[in-house]
C-alpha cells in the first residue's frame, strides 16, 4: 500500500496542464470493441484505472499499441470469446468499475457480453440495473450467477426500441448507447445522461459511422448501422481535476494558472466555486486563480439563508466535486450545507477532517454542514487513509494546507484518477513524497 508524506503550508505557483478526462477515457476505450478497425485515441490519462482497462482489453484480444505517453492505437480485430470463462477475466474484470462498459459493445458486435461484479470506489451502492434493463429492452436475455457474482447478456440480434432509463446514469447511458449503434432500426434513449463524457462518446461514434441525433440532450436517437469504422479521437481535459486544482489553489492561498481547460465543457463548476468566494479569472481557454490573501467568503441565498451545494445530473453540479467543495469550505468565511444525494458513503471521510480541526457536522450519510475557519486557524497534520478517488484528493488538499507533516495511506485510490499528481504538484512548489 503506497503512502504520501505531505509537508503542508507551502504556497503553489505556476502553470499546470490538466490530464485527459478519466470518465471519458474509460468509455471511449471500450468503444473500440464495436469495430475491427483501428481506433486512435489521444490525451488518455496515465492512471491506474485506464491501465487496468487496457490490460483487460489486451487479454481479451485487443491489440493495444502505445504511440506516445498519452496516445494509443486500439484494434479489436480478433476477440477471444473463451476468455470470458477464464479465472483471469473474473479477476481483472472485478478490479475496476469501468469494466462494465465492455458489455454493451460486446453484446452488439458478438452477441454476448459478460462481466463479474465490477469494483471501484467504496462510496455506497452503485447498482447495475440501468445497464442491463436497457440491454434487455434491446432484445438481450439476462443471466446472473449469484454465487460467482457474474453477469451475462446474450442476443442473436438486437432491435431498436424506446428506452426510458430509470436514472440518468452516465455509464448506463454509454453502455446502452454503444449497443444501440449496431441494433436494427431506431432506438430512443430518454432520460439519457448528457455529461460532456457522453457527448464526446457520441461524437466519436458518429466519426465511426454511427447515426446519432440529440447529442447534448437527454433524448438520444440512434439509427442502427450494420458496422462501424475506425477513427481518431481526442479526450477532453478532466473537469474533475480542474475543479480539484481550483480548490487546491484557494485552500493554499496559491497563485496558479490551469491551462487549456475547455471552458465550454465546464458547466456550473466555475460558478459553484465562485459561490464559495473563490476568484476565477478566464484568460482565453485558461483559468487563473489569484492568491486569496484575505481569504474567500461563502455567499448566502438572496433571502439571506445558508447556501446548499448539492449534486445533480448534468447540467447540474457533478457529484465527483462535492468532496472537494466540502474541503475548500473549511477555510471559507461563513457556512454551507453540502448535500450528496447519490452515494450514501461518500461523506464518511469527514471524520479525518474533523481530526485535523475542521468544523463539520455530519448530519446524516448524505448531508454535512461546514462552518468555515476564515483562515483564523489552520488544520493540523495527521495520518489518514484514502477511501476513494475523490476523498483521497480532498484529503491531499487538506494536508497541503495544514501545519506540519501529514501522511496519506492507500494512495492507489488517488492514483486511480489523478496522473502523477505528486510530481505535477511538486513542480508548483508542493512538498509531497511518495513512500
C-alpha positions as CSV (number, residue, x, y, z in Angstrom):
1,X,0.0,0.0,0.0
2,X,1.6,3.3,-1.2
3,X,1.8,6.4,1.0
4,X,2.2,10.1,0.6
5,X,4.1,12.2,3.1
6,X,3.0,15.8,2.8
7,X,4.7,18.8,4.3
8,X,1.9,21.4,4.5
9,X,1.9,25.2,4.4
10,X,3.7,25.8,1.1
11,X,2.1,28.0,-1.5
12,X,1.9,26.8,-5.1
13,X,2.8,28.9,-8.1
14,X,2.9,28.4,-11.8
15,X,1.1,26.7,-14.7
16,X,-0.4,23.2,-14.8
17,X,-2.0,21.3,-17.7
18,X,-5.0,19.1,-16.6
19,X,-4.9,15.5,-17.6
20,X,-7.3,13.9,-20.0
21,X,-10.8,13.1,-18.6
22,X,-10.8,9.8,-16.7
23,X,-14.5,9.2,-17.1
24,X,-14.5,9.9,-20.8
25,X,-11.4,7.7,-21.4
26,X,-13.0,4.6,-19.9
27,X,-16.0,5.0,-22.2
28,X,-14.2,5.7,-25.5
29,X,-11.6,3.0,-24.9
30,X,-14.4,0.4,-24.6
31,X,-15.9,1.7,-27.8
32,X,-13.0,0.1,-29.7
33,X,-14.8,-3.2,-29.3
34,X,-17.5,-2.1,-31.7
35,X,-15.2,-2.4,-34.7
36,X,-12.4,-4.4,-36.2
37,X,-10.7,-1.2,-37.5
38,X,-8.1,0.9,-35.8
39,X,-9.1,3.5,-33.2
40,X,-6.6,6.2,-32.4
41,X,-7.2,8.0,-29.0
42,X,-5.1,10.9,-27.8
43,X,-4.9,12.6,-24.4
44,X,-5.6,9.3,-22.5
45,X,-4.6,9.9,-18.8
46,X,-1.8,7.8,-17.4
47,X,-3.8,6.5,-14.4
48,X,-4.4,3.1,-12.7
49,X,-8.0,2.6,-13.9
50,X,-7.1,3.2,-17.5
51,X,-4.1,0.9,-17.3
52,X,-6.3,-1.8,-15.8
53,X,-8.9,-1.4,-18.6
54,X,-6.2,-1.5,-21.3
55,X,-4.8,-4.7,-19.7
56,X,-8.2,-6.3,-19.6
57,X,-8.9,-5.5,-23.3
58,X,-5.4,-6.7,-24.2
59,X,-6.1,-10.1,-22.5
60,X,-9.4,-10.2,-24.4
61,X,-7.5,-9.9,-27.7
62,X,-7.5,-6.2,-28.4
63,X,-4.2,-5.0,-29.9
64,X,-3.1,-2.2,-27.7
65,X,-0.2,-0.1,-29.1
66,X,1.2,2.9,-27.2
67,X,2.1,5.6,-29.7
68,X,3.3,8.1,-27.1
69,X,2.8,8.9,-23.4
70,X,-0.9,9.6,-23.7
71,X,-1.8,8.3,-27.2
72,X,-2.8,4.8,-28.0
73,X,-3.9,2.8,-31.1
74,X,-6.5,0.1,-30.3
75,X,-7.6,-2.6,-32.7
76,X,-10.2,-5.2,-31.7
77,X,-9.9,-7.4,-34.8
78,X,-9.7,-10.8,-33.1
79,X,-11.5,-11.2,-29.8
80,X,-11.1,-14.3,-27.7
81,X,-14.7,-15.0,-26.5
82,X,-13.4,-18.0,-24.5
83,X,-11.5,-15.6,-22.3
84,X,-14.8,-14.7,-20.6
85,X,-14.8,-18.2,-19.0
86,X,-11.3,-17.8,-17.5
87,X,-10.4,-17.0,-13.9
88,X,-8.2,-14.2,-15.2
89,X,-11.2,-12.4,-16.7
90,X,-13.1,-12.7,-13.5
91,X,-10.2,-11.3,-11.5
92,X,-9.3,-8.4,-13.9
93,X,-12.9,-7.5,-14.6
94,X,-13.8,-7.2,-11.0
95,X,-10.9,-4.8,-10.3
96,X,-12.4,-1.6,-11.8
97,X,-15.9,-0.1,-12.2
98,X,-15.2,0.9,-15.9
99,X,-15.1,-2.7,-17.0
100,X,-18.9,-2.7,-17.0
101,X,-18.8,-0.7,-20.3
102,X,-17.4,-3.6,-22.3
103,X,-20.8,-5.4,-22.0
104,X,-22.8,-3.2,-24.5
105,X,-20.2,-3.2,-27.3
106,X,-19.5,-6.9,-26.9
107,X,-23.2,-7.7,-27.0
108,X,-23.8,-5.6,-30.1
109,X,-20.9,-7.0,-32.1
110,X,-20.6,-10.5,-30.9
111,X,-24.0,-11.3,-29.4
112,X,-22.7,-11.9,-25.9
113,X,-21.2,-9.9,-23.1
114,X,-20.2,-10.9,-19.6
115,X,-18.7,-9.2,-16.6
116,X,-18.1,-10.0,-12.9
117,X,-19.4,-7.6,-10.4
118,X,-17.1,-4.6,-11.0
119,X,-15.1,-2.9,-8.3
120,X,-14.3,0.8,-7.8
121,X,-14.9,3.3,-5.1
122,X,-16.4,2.4,-1.8
123,X,-18.9,5.2,-1.8
124,X,-22.1,3.2,-1.4
125,X,-24.4,1.2,-3.6
126,X,-23.8,1.5,-7.3
127,X,-26.4,-0.8,-8.9
128,X,-26.2,-2.0,-12.5
129,X,-29.9,-2.3,-13.2
130,X,-29.9,0.6,-15.5
131,X,-27.3,-1.0,-17.8
132,X,-29.0,-4.4,-18.0
133,X,-32.6,-3.2,-18.2
134,X,-31.6,-1.1,-21.2
135,X,-29.9,-4.0,-22.9
136,X,-32.8,-6.3,-22.2
137,X,-35.2,-3.8,-23.9
138,X,-32.9,-4.0,-27.0
139,X,-33.6,-7.8,-27.0
140,X,-30.9,-9.3,-24.8
141,X,-31.5,-12.2,-22.4
142,X,-30.0,-11.7,-19.0
143,X,-28.3,-14.2,-16.7
144,X,-26.8,-13.7,-13.2
145,X,-24.8,-16.2,-11.3
146,X,-25.4,-15.2,-7.7
147,X,-22.7,-17.4,-6.2
148,X,-19.9,-16.2,-8.6
149,X,-21.4,-12.6,-8.8
150,X,-21.2,-12.9,-12.6
151,X,-23.5,-11.1,-15.1
152,X,-24.2,-12.0,-18.7
153,X,-26.3,-10.9,-21.6
154,X,-26.8,-12.7,-24.9
155,X,-28.7,-12.0,-28.1
156,X,-28.7,-13.2,-31.7
157,X,-30.0,-9.8,-32.9
158,X,-30.6,-6.5,-31.1
159,X,-33.6,-4.5,-32.2
160,X,-34.1,-0.7,-31.7
161,X,-36.8,0.4,-29.3
162,X,-37.9,3.2,-27.0
163,X,-36.0,3.1,-23.7
164,X,-36.8,5.2,-20.7
165,X,-33.8,4.9,-18.3
166,X,-34.7,4.7,-14.6
167,X,-31.9,7.1,-13.8
168,X,-29.6,9.3,-15.9
169,X,-26.6,7.1,-15.3
170,X,-23.5,8.1,-17.3
171,X,-22.1,4.6,-17.6
172,X,-25.6,3.1,-18.1
173,X,-26.3,5.5,-21.0
174,X,-22.9,4.8,-22.5
175,X,-23.5,1.0,-22.4
176,X,-26.9,1.1,-23.9
177,X,-25.9,3.8,-26.5
178,X,-23.0,1.7,-27.7
179,X,-25.1,-1.4,-28.0
180,X,-27.8,0.6,-29.9
181,X,-25.4,1.7,-32.6
182,X,-25.4,-1.8,-34.1
183,X,-29.0,-2.7,-33.3
184,X,-31.6,-3.0,-36.2
185,X,-33.8,0.1,-36.5
186,X,-34.3,3.2,-34.4
187,X,-33.5,3.3,-30.7
188,X,-34.6,6.2,-28.5
189,X,-32.9,6.6,-25.1
190,X,-34.9,9.1,-22.9
191,X,-33.5,10.4,-19.6
192,X,-30.1,9.8,-21.0
193,X,-27.1,11.3,-19.2
194,X,-25.9,14.3,-21.2
195,X,-22.5,15.0,-19.5
196,X,-19.6,16.1,-21.8
197,X,-18.3,12.5,-21.4
198,X,-21.4,11.2,-23.2
199,X,-21.3,14.0,-25.7
200,X,-17.7,13.1,-26.5
201,X,-18.6,9.4,-26.8
202,X,-21.5,10.2,-29.2
203,X,-19.2,12.4,-31.4
204,X,-16.6,9.6,-31.5
205,X,-19.3,7.1,-32.5
206,X,-20.5,9.4,-35.3
207,X,-17.0,9.6,-36.6
208,X,-17.0,5.8,-36.7
209,X,-20.2,5.8,-38.8
210,X,-23.0,5.7,-36.2
211,X,-26.2,7.7,-36.8
212,X,-26.9,9.6,-33.6
213,X,-29.1,12.7,-33.0
214,X,-29.9,14.7,-29.9
215,X,-26.3,14.9,-28.7
216,X,-26.1,17.0,-25.6
217,X,-29.8,16.5,-24.7
218,X,-31.4,13.8,-22.5
219,X,-33.1,12.2,-25.6
220,X,-30.8,10.3,-27.9
221,X,-32.0,8.8,-31.2
222,X,-29.8,6.1,-32.7
223,X,-30.5,4.6,-36.1
224,X,-28.6,1.3,-36.1
225,X,-26.0,0.6,-38.8
226,X,-24.5,-2.8,-39.9
227,X,-20.9,-2.0,-39.0
228,X,-18.6,0.8,-37.7
229,X,-15.2,2.0,-38.8
230,X,-12.1,3.3,-37.1
231,X,-11.5,6.9,-36.2
232,X,-9.2,9.4,-34.4
233,X,-10.4,10.9,-31.1
234,X,-9.0,13.4,-28.6
235,X,-10.2,13.3,-25.0
236,X,-11.3,16.4,-23.2
237,X,-9.3,17.8,-20.2
238,X,-10.6,16.3,-16.9
239,X,-13.1,18.8,-15.4
240,X,-12.9,17.0,-12.1
241,X,-9.1,17.5,-11.9
242,X,-9.7,21.1,-12.9
243,X,-12.1,21.6,-10.0
244,X,-9.7,19.9,-7.7
245,X,-6.9,22.3,-8.7
246,X,-9.2,25.3,-8.2
247,X,-10.0,24.2,-4.7
248,X,-6.3,23.4,-4.0
249,X,-5.2,26.9,-5.1
250,X,-7.8,28.6,-2.9
251,X,-7.0,26.4,0.2
252,X,-3.3,27.0,0.0
253,X,-3.6,30.7,-1.0
254,X,-1.7,30.0,-4.1
255,X,-1.4,31.7,-7.5
256,X,-1.8,29.2,-10.3
257,X,-2.9,29.0,-13.9
258,X,-4.8,25.9,-15.2
259,X,-4.1,25.7,-18.9
260,X,-6.4,24.7,-21.7
261,X,-9.5,23.8,-19.6
262,X,-12.1,23.7,-22.4
263,X,-14.3,26.3,-20.7
264,X,-17.3,25.4,-22.8
265,X,-17.4,21.9,-21.2
266,X,-17.1,23.0,-17.5
267,X,-20.8,23.7,-16.9
268,X,-21.5,25.0,-13.4
269,X,-18.1,24.2,-12.0
270,X,-16.6,27.8,-12.1
271,X,-19.8,29.3,-10.8
272,X,-20.1,26.9,-7.8
273,X,-16.5,27.8,-6.7
274,X,-17.3,31.4,-7.2
275,X,-20.3,31.0,-4.8
276,X,-17.6,29.9,-2.2
277,X,-16.0,33.3,-2.8
278,X,-13.1,32.0,-5.0
279,X,-11.9,34.3,-7.7
280,X,-11.8,32.5,-11.0
281,X,-10.4,34.6,-14.0
282,X,-10.9,33.4,-17.6
283,X,-7.8,34.0,-19.7
284,X,-8.6,32.7,-23.2
285,X,-9.1,29.0,-22.5
286,X,-7.1,29.1,-19.2
287,X,-8.2,29.5,-15.7
288,X,-6.2,31.9,-13.5
289,X,-6.6,31.6,-9.7
290,X,-5.0,34.6,-7.9
291,X,-3.7,34.4,-4.4
292,X,-6.5,34.8,-1.9
293,X,-4.6,36.9,0.6
294,X,-7.7,37.9,2.6
295,X,-9.4,34.5,2.1
296,X,-12.8,33.9,0.5
297,X,-16.4,34.3,1.7
298,X,-19.3,31.9,1.0
299,X,-22.3,33.6,-0.5
300,X,-25.8,33.3,1.0
301,X,-29.0,32.9,-0.9
302,X,-30.7,36.3,-1.8
303,X,-33.0,35.9,1.1
304,X,-30.0,35.6,3.5
305,X,-30.4,31.9,4.2
306,X,-27.4,29.5,4.3
307,X,-26.4,28.2,0.9
308,X,-26.7,24.5,0.0
309,X,-24.4,22.9,-2.6
310,X,-25.8,19.6,-3.9
311,X,-25.1,17.3,-6.8
312,X,-27.5,16.6,-9.8
313,X,-27.4,15.1,-13.2
314,X,-25.7,17.3,-15.8
315,X,-26.0,20.2,-16.4
316,X,-26.3,20.1,-12.6
317,X,-23.2,20.1,-10.4
318,X,-21.2,16.9,-10.7
319,X,-21.1,14.7,-7.6
320,X,-17.4,14.0,-8.1
321,X,-16.6,17.5,-6.9
322,X,-18.7,17.7,-3.8
323,X,-15.8,16.2,-1.7
324,X,-13.5,18.9,-2.9
325,X,-16.1,21.7,-2.3
326,X,-16.5,20.4,1.2
327,X,-12.8,20.6,2.0
328,X,-12.5,24.1,0.4
329,X,-15.3,25.4,2.6
330,X,-13.3,24.5,5.7
331,X,-11.3,27.7,5.3
332,X,-14.0,29.9,3.9
333,X,-15.8,32.7,5.8
334,X,-19.3,31.6,6.5
335,X,-21.0,28.2,6.4
336,X,-22.5,25.9,3.8
337,X,-24.6,22.7,3.7
338,X,-23.1,20.0,1.4
339,X,-25.8,17.6,0.2
340,X,-24.5,14.5,-1.5
341,X,-27.7,12.9,-2.9
342,X,-26.3,10.0,-5.0
343,X,-24.0,8.0,-2.7
344,X,-24.6,7.3,0.9
345,X,-20.9,6.6,1.9
346,X,-19.2,9.4,0.1
347,X,-19.1,11.8,3.0
348,X,-17.7,9.4,5.6
349,X,-14.2,10.7,5.1
350,X,-15.0,13.9,7.0
351,X,-14.1,12.3,10.3
352,X,-10.4,12.7,9.3
353,X,-11.0,16.3,8.5
354,X,-12.6,16.8,11.9
355,X,-9.5,15.2,13.5
356,X,-7.5,17.9,11.6
357,X,-9.6,20.6,13.3
358,X,-12.3,21.2,10.7
359,X,-15.7,22.4,11.9
360,X,-18.0,19.9,10.2
361,X,-21.3,18.5,11.4
362,X,-22.2,15.2,9.6
363,X,-26.0,15.5,9.7
364,X,-26.6,12.1,8.1
365,X,-24.9,9.9,5.4
366,X,-25.9,12.5,2.7
367,X,-25.5,15.9,4.4
368,X,-22.7,17.8,6.1
369,X,-22.7,21.3,7.5
370,X,-19.3,23.1,7.2
371,X,-18.5,26.1,9.3
372,X,-15.5,27.9,7.8
373,X,-12.4,29.0,9.7
374,X,-11.8,32.0,7.6
375,X,-8.1,31.1,7.9
376,X,-8.1,32.1,11.6
377,X,-6.9,28.7,12.5
378,X,-5.0,26.2,10.3
379,X,-5.7,22.5,10.0
380,X,-3.4,20.1,12.0
381,X,-1.3,17.5,10.3
382,X,-2.4,13.9,10.8
383,X,-2.3,10.3,9.4
384,X,-5.2,9.4,7.0
385,X,-6.3,6.6,4.7
386,X,-7.7,7.4,1.3
387,X,-11.1,5.6,0.9
388,X,-11.9,6.6,-2.7
389,X,-10.5,8.7,-5.5
390,X,-12.3,12.0,-4.7
391,X,-12.0,11.7,-0.9
392,X,-8.3,11.0,-1.5
393,X,-7.6,14.2,-3.4
394,X,-9.7,16.1,-0.9
395,X,-7.5,14.8,2.0
396,X,-4.4,15.7,-0.1
397,X,-5.8,19.3,-0.4
398,X,-6.4,19.4,3.3
399,X,-2.8,18.1,4.0
400,X,-1.3,20.7,1.7
401,X,-3.0,23.5,3.6
402,X,-2.2,22.1,7.1
403,X,0.6,22.9,9.6
404,X,3.2,20.1,9.8
405,X,3.6,16.7,8.1
406,X,0.6,14.6,7.1
407,X,0.6,11.0,5.9
408,X,-2.0,9.6,3.5
409,X,-2.1,5.9,3.1
410,X,-3.7,3.8,0.3
411,X,-2.8,6.4,-2.3
412,X,-3.5,3.8,-5.0
413,X,-7.0,5.2,-4.7
414,X,-5.7,8.7,-5.7
415,X,-3.6,7.2,-8.5
416,X,-6.7,5.6,-10.0
417,X,-7.9,9.0,-11.0
418,X,-5.0,11.5,-10.9
419,X,-2.0,11.2,-13.2
420,X,1.4,11.6,-11.3
421,X,-0.3,14.1,-9.0
422,X,2.7,14.3,-6.6
423,X,5.2,15.0,-9.4
424,X,3.0,17.7,-11.1
425,X,2.2,19.4,-7.8
426,X,5.8,19.4,-6.7
427,X,6.7,21.3,-9.8
428,X,4.3,24.1,-8.5
429,X,6.1,24.1,-5.1
430,X,4.3,21.4,-3.1
431,X,6.3,19.1,-0.8
432,X,4.9,15.6,-1.4
433,X,7.0,12.4,-1.0
434,X,5.8,9.1,-2.4
435,X,6.8,6.3,0.0
